[in-house]
Amino acid sequence: MHLVTAKVQLSPNVTRLDLEASRIAEIRQPGQFVIVRLGNGAERIPLTIADADPARGTIALVIQAVGKSTRDLVALEVGDSILDISGPLGHPTEMISSGRAICVGGGVGTAVVHPIAHGLHQRGVEVISIIGGRSREWVIFEEELRRLGQVIVCTDDGSYGRQGFVTDATREVLEAGGVDIVYAVGPVPMMRAVANLTRPFGVRTIVSLNPVMVDGTGMCGGCRVDIGGQTKFACVDGPEFDGHLVDFDLLAERLGTYREFEQQASAACEAGSCRVGLARPDPSSPAKP
């Protein structure tokens, strides 16, 4: 049982949950993720560790409510618990030790680039974070990223920062020169666009992929992706890969595999047929030391 110690609404459909997971907090590295299971019979959901506090023994998970299972998670309140958290899983981010890096985050992907930017900053790398959202209310982790370096905010409607896409700002920074590496996390079209943008500049580009994932150990094969013509598993070989080698068409296709099933599950839940309950501490259990 992993207790929810804090809850913050970051944007209209994105929530941050801080949870007790002391062993994970102690050893996690940027780029790694966990798989959570709310309760018995619940779906297993992969989530990047957006932050960690080893002193408090907590990790931060940032969840975008897009279907039944993620809505169940964001419905948790402080004092509720998640039954299982497995991790840290995946390879840590490939970090440069000096130079200049761009961290591009789109939507909830900004929470994923945060630990990457933090890790780079700790190594003395100059970090420029370029983050975006539909409007001001959809921009997240701006304050945290400003502690690590320059931040350029882009909004589709121009209600905050500069109007336009994150790729527009990324192009300008690349044209100014001196960029050693780019990290991009967000929707598939955004990561594809960033990879296409950086290719002619010859700048190495790392993207974090989010295919369907079940066990997180490479056994189920659900998270297979095509990287440079070779089949890789995002859970054990990734989740980060060279963006210039990713088959984004195949990734987008596989992400839609269970869309109809998810829609049916959401409809059933709205009709009152949800079967998974919240995991709450058992008052008859011995107190945690």
N, C-alpha and C positions, 0 to 999 in steps of 0.2 A: 504494500500500500504506500503510495507516494502522495503526501499531503499537499494540497494547494495552499501556498503561503501568501500569495499576492495575485491580484487580477487587475489588468489595466486594459481599457478599450483604446486601441491605437488609431483605428479608423472605423468607418461604418460596419465593415465586416471582418476586421482583423483584431484579434485579442491576444494579449500577452498573459501567459500563466507562468508564475514562478512555482516550482515544485521541489519538494525534498527529494534529493537523489545524491547523497553525499559522495558515494564512490565514483559516480560519473563526473560530478563537479570537479573532483580532484585530478582526473586524468584526461578529460576531454581536450581536444585540440581543434583549432579552426578548421571548418569544413566537415567535421564529423556530425553524425546525426543519431537519433534514437528511434526506436519503434515503440509506440505506446498502444496499450490496450485498455480501454476504459473499464471494462468489466467482463464477466464471463459471457461469451458469445459475441463480443464486440469485434469490429473490424480492427486489424492491425494497421496503424497509420505511421508512416515515416515522417519525422519532423527534425529539421536542423536545430542544433543547439545554438540559439541566438546569443546567449550569454551564460555565465556561470559565476557563482560566488563560493569558492571552496571553503571560506571561513564559515559561512552560514550553511554550507552543504546543500545549496540549491542550484538549479539550472532554470533557464528561461526558455520557454517554447512559444513561438509566435504562430498562431493558427488562423488561417483564412477560412471562414465558414462558407463553404460552397455546396455541401451535401449533408446528408443526415448525420454521418459519423462525426464530421467536423463541427456541426451544430451541437451535437451532444457534448463534445469537448468544451466548447465555449460557453455552454450552459452551466458548467461547474462554477461554484463559488468558493471563496476562501473557507477552508475547513472541510471541503469535499476531498476525495482522493481518487487517484487513478490506480487501477489494480496492478498493471505491469508497465515498466519502462526498461527496455533492453538497449544496452549501448555502453560506451560509444561505439558506433559502427562506421565503416567506411574509412577510406584513406584521408589523412589530414591534408590540408591545402598545401600545394607546392608553393613555398615562399621564396622570394628573392631576399637577399640580405642587405642590399643597398640599391640606390637609384630612385626611380619615380614610378609609381603605379597608379592606375585609374581603377576605381571600384565602381561599377555601374549596377545600380539596383532599380528594378522596376516593380512597383507595388510591394507585395509581401516579400519579394526577393531582396528588398533593402535590408530586412532583418537577417538574411543569410549572408550578405556581404559585410555586415557589421563585425562579426568575429574575425573575418579575413582582414579587414582594415585595421582592427585592433592588433592583430598579430604582426602585420607589416609595420605599424607604428612602433611597436615594441622593439623591432629590429633596426629602427632608424631609417626606414624607407619613407620618402615623401609620398603622402597619400592624397589623392584628389578623388573625392566621392561625388559621383553624379547620380542623383536619385530623382525618381519621377512618380507622378500620380495623376489621376484624372483632374483633380482640383486640390486645393489646399488641404481639405479634410482627409484626403487619401495619402498624404505624405507622412511617412513614418521614419523613426530613428534619426531624424535630422540632428537633434541636440546631441545624441551620443556620438554621431560621426563628426560633428564639429569639434569635439575634443581631440580628434585624431588628425585633423588637417582641414584643408579647404573643402567646402561643400558647395556644389552647384545644384540647385533645385529646379526641376522642370515640371510644369503642369500643362495638361492638354488645353485647358481653357484660359491659361494665363492669370488665374486668380491668385497665384503665389509664385515667387521666383520668376523665371523666364518662361514664356510660352513656347511650347514645342516639345519634341521628343528628346529622350536622353541621348539618342544617337546624334542629334544636331550638336549638342554640347560636347559630346565625345569627339566628334570630328574636329571641332575647333581646337581642342586640347591636343589632339594628335597632330594637327597641322602646325601647331606651335613647336612641336618636336620635343625630344628629351624623354619620351615615354618608353619604359623598359618592358612593361607587362600590363595587360588589362584583365580584370576579373569581371564577369558579367553574370548576374543572376536575375531571373524574372520569367515572364511568359516566353514560350518557345519562339514566337515571332520576334520578340525583342532580342533574345540571345542570338538568333540567326542573323538579325540585322547588324548587331555589334560585330559578330564574327566576319560578316561580309565587308564591314567597314574597315576593320583592322587588317584584313588580309593584304591589300595593296601596300599598306604601310610596313608590312613585315614585322608587326608587333605580336608577340606571343599572346594568345587569348585563352583564358581558362573559363569554362562555363560549368555550372552545377546543374545536373540533369535530375528530373523528377518523374521517371516512369513509374508505372504501377509496380508496387513492391509488397511482398507478403511476409517472407520470413527473415529477410535481411542477411542471409548466409550464403546466397547463391544457389540454394537447392531448388527453389521453385521455378526459376527461369523467367519469372514475370517481368523483371526489370532489364531484360536484355536490350542492348542498344548496339548500333553499328558505328564503330569508330575506325575510320580509315579502311573500311572494307572488312574489318574483323569484328566478330561478335564479342561484346564485353557485357559484364553484369554490373549495373550501377551500384549495387549494394556492397560488393566486395572489390571491384576494380575501380570504383568511383567513390562518391557521386560526381567528382569533377574530372573533366576531360578537356583535351585540346579542342577548342571550339572550331578550328579550321578543319577538323577531321570528322565532326559529328554529322550523321545523316539526320538532319532535322525533320525531313519529310516522314521518315519512318517513326521517329519519336512522336511527332504530332498524331500520326495514325494510331499508334499503340495507346496514347493517352485517351483516345476516344473509345477504347474497347468496351469499357463497362459503363459508359455514359447512360445508356438506357436503363441498366439495372439500378444505377444510383438514382435516377429520376423516379423509378418505381418505389425504391426504398423511401425516398423523401415524401412521395405521395402517401404511402402507407403510414408514415409517421404522423403526417398532418391529419390523417383520418383516425388517429388514436391507436394505431397498431404497433407502436414501437415496443421492442422486446428487451432492449438493453437498458438496465437501470444504472443509476449513479453508484459508484463505489464509495461507500462511507465507512469510517472506522467502526469497528464492532466494539460497543461499550463494555462487552463482557471480556474482551481480550486484555491481556496484561498491558500495563502502561509502557510506553516506549521509554527506554532509559535516556 
